[in-house]
């Protein structure tokens, strides 16, 4: 996020940005089917995050709860976080052996912009679950993990 007037801009420092995201994540997002927060409250660098997505209606994901890990390196938000499903899932953009969301196969990560947030990533993943090429893929048994 940048602030400014008259042609000048100020880049919000990494930790301030992450504090904003944490506050938003704790308040709840939209319809409540996507959430995120800190994985370790003692991590002063705010690197390790968890995310949850409740599968979209009218898909093979409906009613399932998916857990993810997001890791914001020191270059975040200039560079995207790494995103990995903890819950097993079958999606075209997710490595079926590791659960890693592959940036080259997932638009928001491959075309990352500083303004994007972890919330954006999770909501896009939920939309991706409902896309025609993912909505009917056979899924691993519920409750299995990478």
C-alpha positions in Angstrom: 0.0 0.0 0.0 1.3 3.5 -0.8 0.1 6.7 0.5 0.7 10.1 -0.9 -0.5 13.3 -2.5 1.0 15.7 -5.0 3.1 13.0 -6.7 4.9 11.8 -3.5 4.3 8.4 -2.2 5.2 6.6 1.0 5.6 2.8 1.1 4.0 1.3 4.2 6.7 -0.8 6.0 6.4 -4.6 6.0 5.4 -5.1 9.6 2.8 -2.3 9.5 1.3 -4.0 6.5 1.3 -7.4 8.2 -0.3 -5.9 11.3 -3.1 -4.5 9.1 -3.6 -7.9 7.5 -3.6 -9.6 10.9 -6.2 -7.2 12.2 -8.4 -7.8 9.1 -7.9 -11.6 9.4 -9.0 -11.6 13.0 -12.1 -9.6 12.3 -13.3 -12.2 9.8 -13.6 -11.9 6.0 -16.7 -11.6 3.9 -19.0 -14.6 4.3 -16.8 -16.4 6.8 -15.7 -19.2 4.4 -12.1 -17.8 4.3 -9.9 -16.9 7.4 -6.3 -16.5 8.3 -4.0 -15.5 11.1 -0.6 -15.9 12.7 0.7 -19.4 13.1 3.0 -18.3 16.0 2.1 -15.3 18.0 5.7 -15.1 19.3 7.2 -14.7 15.8 8.2 -11.0 15.8 8.9 -11.1 12.1 5.4 -12.2 11.3 6.5 -14.8 8.8 4.4 -17.9 9.5 0.6 -17.8 8.9 -2.3 -20.2 8.7 -5.3 -20.0 6.4 -8.6 -21.8 6.2 -10.9 -22.2 3.3 -14.4 -23.8 3.5 -15.0 -25.5 0.1 -17.5 -23.7 -2.2 -21.1 -25.0 -2.7 -22.0 -27.2 -5.6 -18.4 -28.5 -6.0 -16.6 -31.7 -4.7 -15.1 -29.3 -2.1 -18.5 -28.4 -0.5 -18.5 -28.7 3.2 -14.8 -29.6 3.4 -12.4 -27.5 5.5 -9.0 -26.9 4.0 -6.0 -25.8 6.1 -3.1 -23.9 4.5 0.3 -22.5 5.5 1.5 -19.2 4.2 5.1 -18.0 4.7 5.9 -14.3 4.2 9.6 -14.0 3.8 11.5 -10.7 4.5 10.7 -9.5 1.0 6.9 -9.6 1.5 4.8 -7.8 0.2 7.2 -7.0 -2.6 7.3 -10.8 -3.3 4.4 -13.2 -2.8 4.3 -15.5 0.2 4.8 -19.2 -0.4 1.5 -21.0 0.0 1.1 -24.7 0.8 -2.1 -26.7 1.5 -1.8 -28.7 4.7 -5.0 -30.6 3.9 -4.8 -32.9 0.9 -6.5 -31.5 -2.2 -6.6 -32.2 -5.9 -6.4 -29.0 -7.9 -4.5 -28.2 -11.1 -2.4 -25.4 -9.4 -1.4 -27.6 -6.4 1.6 -30.0 -6.4 0.0 -33.3 -5.6 3.0 -34.6 -3.6 3.8 -31.5 -1.5 0.7 -29.4 -1.4 2.6 -26.3 -2.6 0.5 -23.9 -4.7 2.7 -23.6 -7.8 3.1 -19.9 -8.7 3.4 -20.6 -12.5 -0.1 -22.3 -12.4 -1.8 -19.8 -10.1 -2.3 -16.3 -11.6 -2.2 -14.2 -8.4 1.1 -15.6 -7.4 2.6 -15.5 -10.9 1.5 -11.9 -11.4 2.1 -10.8 -7.9 1.6 -7.1 -7.0 2.5 -5.4 -3.8 -1.1 -4.4 -3.2 -2.2 -8.1 -3.1 -2.8 -9.6 0.4 -3.1 -13.1 1.9 -6.9 -12.5 1.9 -6.7 -12.1 -1.9 -4.8 -15.4 -2.2 -7.3 -17.3 -0.1 -10.3 -15.9 -1.9 -8.7 -16.6 -5.3 -8.0 -20.2 -4.2 -11.6 -20.6 -3.2 -12.7 -19.3 -6.6 -10.2 -21.7 -8.3 -11.8 -24.6 -6.4 -15.1 -23.7 -8.1 -13.6 -23.3 -11.6 -14.8 -25.8 -14.2 -11.4 -27.6 -14.4 -11.3 -28.1 -10.5 -14.9 -28.3 -9.3 -15.4 -32.1 -10.1 -11.9 -33.5 -9.6 -11.8 -36.6 -7.4 -10.6 -35.6 -4.0 -8.5 -37.4 -1.4 -10.3 -38.7 1.7 -11.3 -35.8 4.0 -9.0 -35.4 6.9 -5.8 -36.4 5.1 -2.7 -34.2 5.1 0.5 -33.6 3.2 
